[in-house]
Amino acid sequence: MGLKERAAERRKRIVGHVAKNFADAERWDLEFWQSLTPQDRLSALVAIHRDIAKVEEGRSRAARRLKRKR
């Protein structure tokens, strides 16, 4: 699945909250993650890890290209 497809799928599942303060944000965040199954939390962690790896890979490629141009 490519970046555009993953982004489209993620937008279908986005859940948001406008917090009144930091304590409200912390409470909502904890309640949100605790409401998910362990499998859903693990899947979210794996998805985040994959996205970070793709960003880092892109940065590495960009850095290599910049070095070659010098």
PDB file of N, CA, C, O and CB in Angstrom:
ATOM      1  N   MET A   1       0.863  -1.179   0.000  1.00  0.00           N
ATOM      2  CA  MET A   1       0.000   0.000   0.000  1.00  0.00           C
ATOM      3  C   MET A   1       0.900   1.231   0.000  1.00  0.00           C
ATOM      4  O   MET A   1       1.818   1.333   0.813  1.00  0.00           O
ATOM      5  CB  MET A   1      -0.977   0.005   1.237  1.00  0.00           C
ATOM      6  N   GLY A   2       0.641   2.145  -0.895  1.00  0.00           N
ATOM      7  CA  GLY A   2       1.448   3.349  -1.012  1.00  0.00           C
ATOM      8  C   GLY A   2       1.039   4.427  -0.017  1.00  0.00           C
ATOM      9  O   GLY A   2       0.076   4.282   0.737  1.00  0.00           O
ATOM     10  N   LEU A   3       1.800   5.504  -0.044  1.00  0.00           N
ATOM     11  CA  LEU A   3       1.578   6.614   0.883  1.00  0.00           C
ATOM     12  C   LEU A   3       0.177   7.203   0.739  1.00  0.00           C
ATOM     13  O   LEU A   3      -0.494   7.461   1.739  1.00  0.00           O
ATOM     14  CB  LEU A   3       2.621   7.701   0.657  1.00  0.00           C
ATOM     15  N   LYS A   4      -0.266   7.416  -0.494  1.00  0.00           N
ATOM     16  CA  LYS A   4      -1.592   8.016  -0.702  1.00  0.00           C
ATOM     17  C   LYS A   4      -2.707   7.111  -0.187  1.00  0.00           C
ATOM     18  O   LYS A   4      -3.673   7.575   0.418  1.00  0.00           O
ATOM     19  CB  LYS A   4      -1.813   8.313  -2.189  1.00  0.00           C
ATOM     20  N   GLU A   5      -2.555   5.812  -0.438  1.00  0.00           N
ATOM     21  CA  GLU A   5      -3.583   4.873   0.029  1.00  0.00           C
ATOM     22  C   GLU A   5      -3.605   4.797   1.554  1.00  0.00           C
ATOM     23  O   GLU A   5      -4.674   4.759   2.163  1.00  0.00           O
ATOM     24  CB  GLU A   5      -3.340   3.474  -0.564  1.00  0.00           C
ATOM     25  N   ARG A   6      -2.420   4.775   2.169  1.00  0.00           N
ATOM     26  CA  ARG A   6      -2.365   4.731   3.635  1.00  0.00           C
ATOM     27  C   ARG A   6      -2.974   5.998   4.226  1.00  0.00           C
ATOM     28  O   ARG A   6      -3.704   5.944   5.215  1.00  0.00           O
ATOM     29  CB  ARG A   6      -0.908   4.561   4.123  1.00  0.00           C
ATOM     30  N   ALA A   7      -2.667   7.135   3.611  1.00  0.00           N
ATOM     31  CA  ALA A   7      -3.209   8.404   4.111  1.00  0.00           C
ATOM     32  C   ALA A   7      -4.733   8.425   4.000  1.00  0.00           C
ATOM     33  O   ALA A   7      -5.418   8.883   4.914  1.00  0.00           O
ATOM     34  CB  ALA A   7      -2.605   9.593   3.334  1.00  0.00           C
ATOM     35  N   ALA A   8      -5.258   7.932   2.888  1.00  0.00           N
ATOM     36  CA  ALA A   8      -6.717   7.900   2.700  1.00  0.00           C
ATOM     37  C   ALA A   8      -7.378   6.988   3.733  1.00  0.00           C
ATOM     38  O   ALA A   8      -8.419   7.329   4.294  1.00  0.00           O
ATOM     39  CB  ALA A   8      -7.068   7.424   1.273  1.00  0.00           C
ATOM     40  N   GLU A   9      -6.769   5.830   3.980  1.00  0.00           N
ATOM     41  CA  GLU A   9      -7.304   4.915   4.997  1.00  0.00           C
ATOM     42  C   GLU A   9      -7.246   5.540   6.388  1.00  0.00           C
ATOM     43  O   GLU A   9      -8.191   5.415   7.167  1.00  0.00           O
ATOM     44  CB  GLU A   9      -6.526   3.590   4.988  1.00  0.00           C
ATOM     45  N   ARG A  10      -6.146   6.208   6.697  1.00  0.00           N
ATOM     46  CA  ARG A  10      -5.981   6.834   8.011  1.00  0.00           C
ATOM     47  C   ARG A  10      -7.023   7.933   8.216  1.00  0.00           C
ATOM     48  O   ARG A  10      -7.581   8.066   9.305  1.00  0.00           O
ATOM     49  CB  ARG A  10      -4.558   7.413   8.160  1.00  0.00           C
ATOM     50  N   ARG A  11      -7.286   8.722   7.169  1.00  0.00           N
ATOM     51  CA  ARG A  11      -8.278   9.804   7.299  1.00  0.00           C
ATOM     52  C   ARG A  11      -9.668   9.265   7.618  1.00  0.00           C
ATOM     53  O   ARG A  11     -10.460   9.944   8.272  1.00  0.00           O
ATOM     54  CB  ARG A  11      -8.331  10.632   6.013  1.00  0.00           C
ATOM     55  N   LYS A  12      -9.970   8.064   7.166  1.00  0.00           N
ATOM     56  CA  LYS A  12     -11.278   7.458   7.462  1.00  0.00           C
ATOM     57  C   LYS A  12     -11.411   7.120   8.946  1.00  0.00           C
ATOM     58  O   LYS A  12     -12.523   7.042   9.469  1.00  0.00           O
ATOM     59  CB  LYS A  12     -11.483   6.189   6.616  1.00  0.00           C
ATOM     60  N   ARG A  13     -10.278   6.920   9.625  1.00  0.00           N
ATOM     61  CA  ARG A  13     -10.308   6.461  11.007  1.00  0.00           C
ATOM     62  C   ARG A  13      -9.867   7.521  12.010  1.00  0.00           C
ATOM     63  O   ARG A  13      -9.792   7.238  13.205  1.00  0.00           O
ATOM     64  CB  ARG A  13      -9.440   5.255  11.149  1.00  0.00           C
ATOM     65  N   ILE A  14      -9.578   8.722  11.553  1.00  0.00           N
ATOM     66  CA  ILE A  14      -9.075   9.756  12.462  1.00  0.00           C
ATOM     67  C   ILE A  14     -10.133  10.124  13.499  1.00  0.00           C
ATOM     68  O   ILE A  14     -11.301  10.337  13.176  1.00  0.00           O
ATOM     69  CB  ILE A  14      -8.645  11.008  11.672  1.00  0.00           C
ATOM     70  N   VAL A  15      -9.694  10.191  14.738  1.00  0.00           N
ATOM     71  CA  VAL A  15     -10.554  10.600  15.845  1.00  0.00           C
ATOM     72  C   VAL A  15      -9.885  11.817  16.467  1.00  0.00           C
ATOM     73  O   VAL A  15      -8.678  11.806  16.705  1.00  0.00           O
ATOM     74  CB  VAL A  15     -10.766   9.431  16.908  1.00  0.00           C
ATOM     75  N   GLY A  16     -10.649  12.855  16.728  1.00  0.00           N
ATOM     76  CA  GLY A  16     -10.052  14.064  17.288  1.00  0.00           C
ATOM     77  C   GLY A  16     -10.808  14.589  18.492  1.00  0.00           C
ATOM     78  O   GLY A  16     -11.930  14.175  18.784  1.00  0.00           O
ATOM     79  N   HIS A  17     -10.162  15.510  19.177  1.00  0.00           N
ATOM     80  CA  HIS A  17     -10.744  16.121  20.367  1.00  0.00           C
ATOM     81  C   HIS A  17     -10.102  17.491  20.544  1.00  0.00           C
ATOM     82  O   HIS A  17      -8.886  17.625  20.403  1.00  0.00           O
ATOM     83  CB  HIS A  17     -10.533  15.221  21.641  1.00  0.00           C
ATOM     84  N   VAL A  18     -10.883  18.489  20.843  1.00  0.00           N
ATOM     85  CA  VAL A  18     -10.352  19.813  21.153  1.00  0.00           C
ATOM     86  C   VAL A  18     -10.299  19.925  22.671  1.00  0.00           C
ATOM     87  O   VAL A  18     -11.330  19.983  23.340  1.00  0.00           O
ATOM     88  CB  VAL A  18     -11.231  20.965  20.515  1.00  0.00           C
ATOM     89  N   ALA A  19      -9.090  19.952  23.196  1.00  0.00           N
ATOM     90  CA  ALA A  19      -8.907  19.963  24.645  1.00  0.00           C
ATOM     91  C   ALA A  19      -9.010  21.379  25.198  1.00  0.00           C
ATOM     92  O   ALA A  19      -8.607  22.349  24.555  1.00  0.00           O
ATOM     93  CB  ALA A  19      -7.554  19.349  25.018  1.00  0.00           C
ATOM     94  N   LYS A  20      -9.556  21.471  26.394  1.00  0.00           N
ATOM     95  CA  LYS A  20      -9.681  22.769  27.068  1.00  0.00           C
ATOM     96  C   LYS A  20      -8.373  23.176  27.737  1.00  0.00           C
ATOM     97  O   LYS A  20      -8.100  24.362  27.921  1.00  0.00           O
ATOM     98  CB  LYS A  20     -10.805  22.723  28.108  1.00  0.00           C
ATOM     99  N   ASN A  21      -7.560  22.168  28.102  1.00  0.00           N
ATOM    100  CA  ASN A  21      -6.273  22.422  28.755  1.00  0.00           C
ATOM    101  C   ASN A  21      -5.448  21.137  28.672  1.00  0.00           C
ATOM    102  O   ASN A  21      -5.902  20.131  28.127  1.00  0.00           O
ATOM    103  CB  ASN A  21      -6.464  22.885  30.256  1.00  0.00           C
ATOM    104  N   PHE A  22      -4.227  21.184  29.223  1.00  0.00           N
ATOM    105  CA  PHE A  22      -3.355  20.016  29.144  1.00  0.00           C
ATOM    106  C   PHE A  22      -3.933  18.816  29.889  1.00  0.00           C
ATOM    107  O   PHE A  22      -3.821  17.686  29.414  1.00  0.00           O
ATOM    108  CB  PHE A  22      -1.986  20.354  29.699  1.00  0.00           C
ATOM    109  N   ALA A  23      -4.540  19.042  31.032  1.00  0.00           N
ATOM    110  CA  ALA A  23      -5.112  17.945  31.806  1.00  0.00           C
ATOM    111  C   ALA A  23      -6.232  17.262  31.022  1.00  0.00           C
ATOM    112  O   ALA A  23      -6.341  16.036  31.030  1.00  0.00           O
ATOM    113  CB  ALA A  23      -5.640  18.458  33.160  1.00  0.00           C
ATOM    114  N   ASP A  24      -7.056  18.050  30.353  1.00  0.00           N
ATOM    115  CA  ASP A  24      -8.130  17.509  29.527  1.00  0.00           C
ATOM    116  C   ASP A  24      -7.545  16.686  28.379  1.00  0.00           C
ATOM    117  O   ASP A  24      -8.050  15.609  28.062  1.00  0.00           O
ATOM    118  CB  ASP A  24      -9.023  18.647  28.979  1.00  0.00           C
ATOM    119  N   ALA A  25      -6.496  17.188  27.768  1.00  0.00           N
ATOM    120  CA  ALA A  25      -5.853  16.473  26.673  1.00  0.00           C
ATOM    121  C   ALA A  25      -5.276  15.145  27.156  1.00  0.00           C
ATOM    122  O   ALA A  25      -5.442  14.119  26.497  1.00  0.00           O
ATOM    123  CB  ALA A  25      -4.752  17.332  26.047  1.00  0.00           C
ATOM    124  N   GLU A  26      -4.610  15.162  28.288  1.00  0.00           N
ATOM    125  CA  GLU A  26      -4.037  13.939  28.849  1.00  0.00           C
ATOM    126  C   GLU A  26      -5.124  12.926  29.175  1.00  0.00           C
ATOM    127  O   GLU A  26      -4.977  11.742  28.872  1.00  0.00           O
ATOM    128  CB  GLU A  26      -3.222  14.256  30.104  1.00  0.00           C
ATOM    129  N   ARG A  27      -6.210  13.376  29.790  1.00  0.00           N
ATOM    130  CA  ARG A  27      -7.323  12.490  30.140  1.00  0.00           C
ATOM    131  C   ARG A  27      -7.924  11.853  28.901  1.00  0.00           C
ATOM    132  O   ARG A  27      -8.144  10.643  28.854  1.00  0.00           O
ATOM    133  CB  ARG A  27      -8.399  13.257  30.905  1.00  0.00           C
ATOM    134  N   TRP A  28      -8.191  12.693  27.886  1.00  0.00           N
ATOM    135  CA  TRP A  28      -8.796  12.180  26.653  1.00  0.00           C
ATOM    136  C   TRP A  28      -7.869  11.189  25.975  1.00  0.00           C
ATOM    137  O   TRP A  28      -8.316  10.138  25.515  1.00  0.00           O
ATOM    138  CB  TRP A  28      -9.131  13.331  25.692  1.00  0.00           C
ATOM    139  N   ASP A  29      -6.587  11.507  25.908  1.00  0.00           N
ATOM    140  CA  ASP A  29      -5.623  10.627  25.265  1.00  0.00           C
ATOM    141  C   ASP A  29      -5.579   9.264  25.959  1.00  0.00           C
ATOM    142  O   ASP A  29      -5.602   8.225  25.299  1.00  0.00           O
ATOM    143  CB  ASP A  29      -4.233  11.269  25.267  1.00  0.00           C
ATOM    144  N   LEU A  30      -5.515   9.274  27.279  1.00  0.00           N
ATOM    145  CA  LEU A  30      -5.482   8.026  28.029  1.00  0.00           C
ATOM    146  C   LEU A  30      -6.761   7.221  27.806  1.00  0.00           C
ATOM    147  O   LEU A  30      -6.697   6.012  27.584  1.00  0.00           O
ATOM    148  CB  LEU A  30      -5.286   8.306  29.521  1.00  0.00           C
ATOM    149  N   GLU A  31      -7.913   7.874  27.863  1.00  0.00           N
ATOM    150  CA  GLU A  31      -9.185   7.181  27.645  1.00  0.00           C
ATOM    151  C   GLU A  31      -9.263   6.594  26.239  1.00  0.00           C
ATOM    152  O   GLU A  31      -9.743   5.477  26.045  1.00  0.00           O
ATOM    153  CB  GLU A  31     -10.359   8.138  27.878  1.00  0.00           C
ATOM    154  N   PHE A  32      -8.783   7.363  25.261  1.00  0.00           N
ATOM    155  CA  PHE A  32      -8.813   6.881  23.880  1.00  0.00           C
ATOM    156  C   PHE A  32      -8.007   5.598  23.734  1.00  0.00           C
ATOM    157  O   PHE A  32      -8.515   4.600  23.223  1.00  0.00           O
ATOM    158  CB  PHE A  32      -8.273   7.952  22.926  1.00  0.00           C
ATOM    159  N   TRP A  33      -6.751   5.617  24.180  1.00  0.00           N
ATOM    160  CA  TRP A  33      -5.888   4.448  24.008  1.00  0.00           C
ATOM    161  C   TRP A  33      -6.375   3.268  24.840  1.00  0.00           C
ATOM    162  O   TRP A  33      -6.253   2.121  24.412  1.00  0.00           O
ATOM    163  CB  TRP A  33      -4.449   4.791  24.386  1.00  0.00           C
ATOM    164  N   GLN A  34      -6.921   3.532  26.014  1.00  0.00           N
ATOM    165  CA  GLN A  34      -7.431   2.436  26.833  1.00  0.00           C
ATOM    166  C   GLN A  34      -8.722   1.845  26.271  1.00  0.00           C
ATOM    167  O   GLN A  34      -9.077   0.712  26.597  1.00  0.00           O
ATOM    168  CB  GLN A  34      -7.663   2.916  28.250  1.00  0.00           C
ATOM    169  N   SER A  35      -9.417   2.591  25.441  1.00  0.00           N
ATOM    170  CA  SER A  35     -10.655   2.080  24.845  1.00  0.00           C
ATOM    171  C   SER A  35     -10.370   1.106  23.700  1.00  0.00           C
ATOM    172  O   SER A  35     -11.263   0.366  23.285  1.00  0.00           O
ATOM    173  CB  SER A  35     -11.516   3.242  24.338  1.00  0.00           C
ATOM    174  N   LEU A  36      -9.147   1.098  23.189  1.00  0.00           N
ATOM    175  CA  LEU A  36      -8.786   0.198  22.097  1.00  0.00           C
ATOM    176  C   LEU A  36      -8.381  -1.162  22.649  1.00  0.00           C
ATOM    177  O   LEU A  36      -7.970  -1.291  23.803  1.00  0.00           O
ATOM    178  CB  LEU A  36      -7.644   0.797  21.252  1.00  0.00           C
ATOM    179  N   THR A  37      -8.506  -2.156  21.807  1.00  0.00           N
ATOM    180  CA  THR A  37      -8.049  -3.490  22.203  1.00  0.00           C
ATOM    181  C   THR A  37      -6.521  -3.510  22.174  1.00  0.00           C
ATOM    182  O   THR A  37      -5.902  -2.679  21.510  1.00  0.00           O
ATOM    183  CB  THR A  37      -8.643  -4.596  21.261  1.00  0.00           C
ATOM    184  N   PRO A  38      -5.917  -4.446  22.885  1.00  0.00           N
ATOM    185  CA  PRO A  38      -4.455  -4.558  22.809  1.00  0.00           C
ATOM    186  C   PRO A  38      -3.968  -4.745  21.369  1.00  0.00           C
ATOM    187  O   PRO A  38      -2.921  -4.219  20.992  1.00  0.00           O
ATOM    188  CB  PRO A  38      -3.972  -5.725  23.672  1.00  0.00           C
ATOM    189  N   GLN A  39      -4.718  -5.483  20.581  1.00  0.00           N
ATOM    190  CA  GLN A  39      -4.351  -5.697  19.184  1.00  0.00           C
ATOM    191  C   GLN A  39      -4.372  -4.379  18.408  1.00  0.00           C
ATOM    192  O   GLN A  39      -3.483  -4.125  17.596  1.00  0.00           O
ATOM    193  CB  GLN A  39      -5.300  -6.713  18.530  1.00  0.00           C
ATOM    194  N   ASP A  40      -5.384  -3.539  18.656  1.00  0.00           N
ATOM    195  CA  ASP A  40      -5.474  -2.243  17.970  1.00  0.00           C
ATOM    196  C   ASP A  40      -4.327  -1.320  18.392  1.00  0.00           C
ATOM    197  O   ASP A  40      -3.770  -0.597  17.565  1.00  0.00           O
ATOM    198  CB  ASP A  40      -6.831  -1.571  18.267  1.00  0.00           C
ATOM    199  N   ARG A  41      -3.980  -1.347  19.672  1.00  0.00           N
ATOM    200  CA  ARG A  41      -2.870  -0.514  20.138  1.00  0.00           C
ATOM    201  C   ARG A  41      -1.556  -0.973  19.514  1.00  0.00           C
ATOM    202  O   ARG A  41      -0.737  -0.149  19.107  1.00  0.00           O
ATOM    203  CB  ARG A  41      -2.771  -0.554  21.676  1.00  0.00           C
ATOM    204  N   LEU A  42      -1.358  -2.277  19.439  1.00  0.00           N
ATOM    205  CA  LEU A  42      -0.142  -2.802  18.823  1.00  0.00           C
ATOM    206  C   LEU A  42      -0.108  -2.473  17.341  1.00  0.00           C
ATOM    207  O   LEU A  42       0.942  -2.106  16.813  1.00  0.00           O
ATOM    208  CB  LEU A  42      -0.041  -4.316  19.031  1.00  0.00           C
ATOM    209  N   SER A  43      -1.237  -2.598  16.667  1.00  0.00           N
ATOM    210  CA  SER A  43      -1.302  -2.250  15.240  1.00  0.00           C
ATOM    211  C   SER A  43      -0.964  -0.776  15.026  1.00  0.00           C
ATOM    212  O   SER A  43      -0.269  -0.433  14.069  1.00  0.00           O
ATOM    213  CB  SER A  43      -2.702  -2.559  14.670  1.00  0.00           C
ATOM    214  N   ALA A  44      -1.448   0.091  15.904  1.00  0.00           N
ATOM    215  CA  ALA A  44      -1.138   1.518  15.801  1.00  0.00           C
ATOM    216  C   ALA A  44       0.351   1.754  15.989  1.00  0.00           C
ATOM    217  O   ALA A  44       0.949   2.549  15.264  1.00  0.00           O
ATOM    218  CB  ALA A  44      -1.937   2.324  16.836  1.00  0.00           C
ATOM    219  N   LEU A  45       0.951   1.077  16.949  1.00  0.00           N
ATOM    220  CA  LEU A  45       2.384   1.217  17.187  1.00  0.00           C
ATOM    221  C   LEU A  45       3.192   0.764  15.976  1.00  0.00           C
ATOM    222  O   LEU A  45       4.147   1.431  15.576  1.00  0.00           O
ATOM    223  CB  LEU A  45       2.797   0.418  18.421  1.00  0.00           C
ATOM    224  N   VAL A  46       2.813  -0.361  15.398  1.00  0.00           N
ATOM    225  CA  VAL A  46       3.519  -0.868  14.219  1.00  0.00           C
ATOM    226  C   VAL A  46       3.363   0.099  13.047  1.00  0.00           C
ATOM    227  O   VAL A  46       4.325   0.355  12.323  1.00  0.00           O
ATOM    228  CB  VAL A  46       2.992  -2.269  13.831  1.00  0.00           C
ATOM    229  N   ALA A  47       2.167   0.633  12.858  1.00  0.00           N
ATOM    230  CA  ALA A  47       1.932   1.589  11.766  1.00  0.00           C
ATOM    231  C   ALA A  47       2.771   2.849  11.953  1.00  0.00           C
ATOM    232  O   ALA A  47       3.344   3.362  10.992  1.00  0.00           O
ATOM    233  CB  ALA A  47       0.440   1.960  11.683  1.00  0.00           C
ATOM    234  N   ILE A  48       2.844   3.345  13.175  1.00  0.00           N
ATOM    235  CA  ILE A  48       3.662   4.529  13.453  1.00  0.00           C
ATOM    236  C   ILE A  48       5.127   4.219  13.175  1.00  0.00           C
ATOM    237  O   ILE A  48       5.831   5.026  12.568  1.00  0.00           O
ATOM    238  CB  ILE A  48       3.476   4.998  14.920  1.00  0.00           C
ATOM    239  N   HIS A  49       5.581   3.060  13.615  1.00  0.00           N
ATOM    240  CA  HIS A  49       6.973   2.659  13.400  1.00  0.00           C
ATOM    241  C   HIS A  49       7.291   2.601  11.908  1.00  0.00           C
ATOM    242  O   HIS A  49       8.344   3.077  11.483  1.00  0.00           O
ATOM    243  CB  HIS A  49       7.249   1.292  14.057  1.00  0.00           C
ATOM    244  N   ARG A  50       6.395   2.026  11.112  1.00  0.00           N
ATOM    245  CA  ARG A  50       6.599   1.945   9.660  1.00  0.00           C
ATOM    246  C   ARG A  50       6.632   3.333   9.032  1.00  0.00           C
ATOM    247  O   ARG A  50       7.464   3.601   8.165  1.00  0.00           O
ATOM    248  CB  ARG A  50       5.493   1.101   9.009  1.00  0.00           C
ATOM    249  N   ASP A  51       5.738   4.212   9.462  1.00  0.00           N
ATOM    250  CA  ASP A  51       5.722   5.571   8.912  1.00  0.00           C
ATOM    251  C   ASP A  51       7.013   6.312   9.242  1.00  0.00           C
ATOM    252  O   ASP A  51       7.560   7.011   8.389  1.00  0.00           O
ATOM    253  CB  ASP A  51       4.516   6.352   9.450  1.00  0.00           C
ATOM    254  N   ILE A  52       7.501   6.169  10.459  1.00  0.00           N
ATOM    255  CA  ILE A  52       8.755   6.821  10.848  1.00  0.00           C
ATOM    256  C   ILE A  52       9.906   6.277  10.014  1.00  0.00           C
ATOM    257  O   ILE A  52      10.765   7.039   9.571  1.00  0.00           O
ATOM    258  CB  ILE A  52       9.039   6.615  12.353  1.00  0.00           C
ATOM    259  N   ALA A  53       9.931   4.963   9.797  1.00  0.00           N
ATOM    260  CA  ALA A  53      10.995   4.360   8.988  1.00  0.00           C
ATOM    261  C   ALA A  53      10.977   4.909   7.569  1.00  0.00           C
ATOM    262  O   ALA A  53      12.033   5.158   6.989  1.00  0.00           O
ATOM    263  CB  ALA A  53      10.852   2.833   8.961  1.00  0.00           C
ATOM    264  N   LYS A  54       9.792   5.099   7.006  1.00  0.00           N
ATOM    265  CA  LYS A  54       9.691   5.648   5.653  1.00  0.00           C
ATOM    266  C   LYS A  54      10.186   7.097   5.600  1.00  0.00           C
ATOM    267  O   LYS A  54      10.855   7.492   4.645  1.00  0.00           O
ATOM    268  CB  LYS A  54       8.241   5.569   5.155  1.00  0.00           C
ATOM    269  N   VAL A  55       9.857   7.883   6.623  1.00  0.00           N
ATOM    270  CA  VAL A  55      10.333   9.268   6.674  1.00  0.00           C
ATOM    271  C   VAL A  55      11.851   9.299   6.782  1.00  0.00           C
ATOM    272  O   VAL A  55      12.516  10.066   6.085  1.00  0.00           O
ATOM    273  CB  VAL A  55       9.695  10.023   7.863  1.00  0.00           C
ATOM    274  N   GLU A  56      12.395   8.463   7.660  1.00  0.00           N
ATOM    275  CA  GLU A  56      13.845   8.429   7.822  1.00  0.00           C
ATOM    276  C   GLU A  56      14.542   7.962   6.549  1.00  0.00           C
ATOM    277  O   GLU A  56      15.605   8.473   6.195  1.00  0.00           O
ATOM    278  CB  GLU A  56      14.222   7.520   8.984  1.00  0.00           C
ATOM    279  N   GLU A  57      13.948   7.000   5.866  1.00  0.00           N
ATOM    280  CA  GLU A  57      14.511   6.531   4.599  1.00  0.00           C
ATOM    281  C   GLU A  57      14.523   7.662   3.568  1.00  0.00           C
ATOM    282  O   GLU A  57      15.504   7.837   2.845  1.00  0.00           O
ATOM    283  CB  GLU A  57      13.707   5.324   4.062  1.00  0.00           C
ATOM    284  N   GLY A  58      13.449   8.414   3.505  1.00  0.00           N
ATOM    285  CA  GLY A  58      13.380   9.548   2.582  1.00  0.00           C
ATOM    286  C   GLY A  58      14.413  10.608   2.911  1.00  0.00           C
ATOM    287  O   GLY A  58      15.023  11.179   2.006  1.00  0.00           O
ATOM    288  N   ARG A  59      14.618  10.877   4.184  1.00  0.00           N
ATOM    289  CA  ARG A  59      15.630  11.851   4.586  1.00  0.00           C
ATOM    290  C   ARG A  59      17.022  11.375   4.204  1.00  0.00           C
ATOM    291  O   ARG A  59      17.850  12.166   3.753  1.00  0.00           O
ATOM    292  CB  ARG A  59      15.557  12.110   6.093  1.00  0.00           C
ATOM    293  N   SER A  60      17.283  10.083   4.383  1.00  0.00           N
ATOM    294  CA  SER A  60      18.591   9.527   4.033  1.00  0.00           C
ATOM    295  C   SER A  60      18.841   9.642   2.537  1.00  0.00           C
ATOM    296  O   SER A  60      19.937  10.010   2.112  1.00  0.00           O
ATOM    297  CB  SER A  60      18.690   8.059   4.474  1.00  0.00           C
ATOM    298  N   ARG A  61      17.826   9.327   1.739  1.00  0.00           N
ATOM    299  CA  ARG A  61      17.973   9.452   0.280  1.00  0.00           C
ATOM    300  C   ARG A  61      18.228  10.891  -0.111  1.00  0.00           C
ATOM    301  O   ARG A  61      19.073  11.168  -0.962  1.00  0.00           O
ATOM    302  CB  ARG A  61      16.724   8.928  -0.443  1.00  0.00           C
ATOM    303  N   ALA A  62      17.498  11.816   0.509  1.00  0.00           N
ATOM    304  CA  ALA A  62      17.682  13.228   0.190  1.00  0.00           C
ATOM    305  C   ALA A  62      19.084  13.686   0.571  1.00  0.00           C
ATOM    306  O   ALA A  62      19.714  14.436  -0.176  1.00  0.00           O
ATOM    307  CB  ALA A  62      16.629  14.085   0.907  1.00  0.00           C
ATOM    308  N   ALA A  63      19.575  13.248   1.712  1.00  0.00           N
ATOM    309  CA  ALA A  63      20.926  13.625   2.151  1.00  0.00           C
ATOM    310  C   ALA A  63      21.977  13.078   1.190  1.00  0.00           C
ATOM    311  O   ALA A  63      22.947  13.771   0.884  1.00  0.00           O
ATOM    312  CB  ALA A  63      21.196  13.110   3.581  1.00  0.00           C
ATOM    313  N   ARG A  64      21.803  11.847   0.710  1.00  0.00           N
ATOM    314  CA  ARG A  64      22.754  11.273  -0.246  1.00  0.00           C
ATOM    315  C   ARG A  64      22.745  12.044  -1.556  1.00  0.00           C
ATOM    316  O   ARG A  64      23.797  12.257  -2.160  1.00  0.00           O
ATOM    317  CB  ARG A  64      22.430   9.800  -0.506  1.00  0.00           C
ATOM    318  N   ARG A  65      21.559  12.467  -2.002  1.00  0.00           N
ATOM    319  CA  ARG A  65      21.473  13.246  -3.234  1.00  0.00           C
ATOM    320  C   ARG A  65      22.176  14.575  -3.084  1.00  0.00           C
ATOM    321  O   ARG A  65      22.865  15.027  -3.998  1.00  0.00           O
ATOM    322  CB  ARG A  65      20.020  13.469  -3.630  1.00  0.00           C
ATOM    323  N   LEU A  66      22.005  15.208  -1.922  1.00  0.00           N
ATOM    324  CA  LEU A  66      22.658  16.499  -1.689  1.00  0.00           C
ATOM    325  C   LEU A  66      24.175  16.348  -1.690  1.00  0.00           C
ATOM    326  O   LEU A  66      24.875  17.212  -2.218  1.00  0.00           O
ATOM    327  CB  LEU A  66      22.189  17.108  -0.358  1.00  0.00           C
ATOM    328  N   LYS A  67      24.690  15.281  -1.117  1.00  0.00           N
ATOM    329  CA  LYS A  67      26.131  15.052  -1.087  1.00  0.00           C
ATOM    330  C   LYS A  67      26.686  14.860  -2.493  1.00  0.00           C
ATOM    331  O   LYS A  67      27.777  15.341  -2.798  1.00  0.00           O
ATOM    332  CB  LYS A  67      26.459  13.835  -0.222  1.00  0.00           C
ATOM    333  N   ARG A  68      25.945  14.162  -3.353  1.00  0.00           N
ATOM    334  CA  ARG A  68      26.418  13.920  -4.723  1.00  0.00           C
ATOM    335  C   ARG A  68      26.465  15.210  -5.521  1.00  0.00           C
ATOM    336  O   ARG A  68      27.323  15.357  -6.392  1.00  0.00           O
ATOM    337  CB  ARG A  68      25.519  12.902  -5.431  1.00  0.00           C
ATOM    338  N   LYS A  69      25.571  16.145  -5.252  1.00  0.00           N
ATOM    339  CA  LYS A  69      25.514  17.399  -6.019  1.00  0.00           C
ATOM    340  C   LYS A  69      26.660  18.348  -5.682  1.00  0.00           C
ATOM    341  O   LYS A  69      26.924  19.278  -6.444  1.00  0.00           O
ATOM    342  CB  LYS A  69      24.192  18.098  -5.769  1.00  0.00           C
ATOM    343  N   ARG A  70      27.327  18.141  -4.589  1.00  0.00           N
ATOM    344  CA  ARG A  70      28.410  19.050  -4.194  1.00  0.00           C
ATOM    345  C   ARG A  70      29.627  18.855  -4.976  1.00  0.00           C
ATOM    346  O   ARG A  70      30.620  19.549  -4.754  1.00  0.00           O
ATOM    347  CB  ARG A  70      28.735  18.898  -2.780  1.00  0.00           C
TER     348      ARG A  70
END
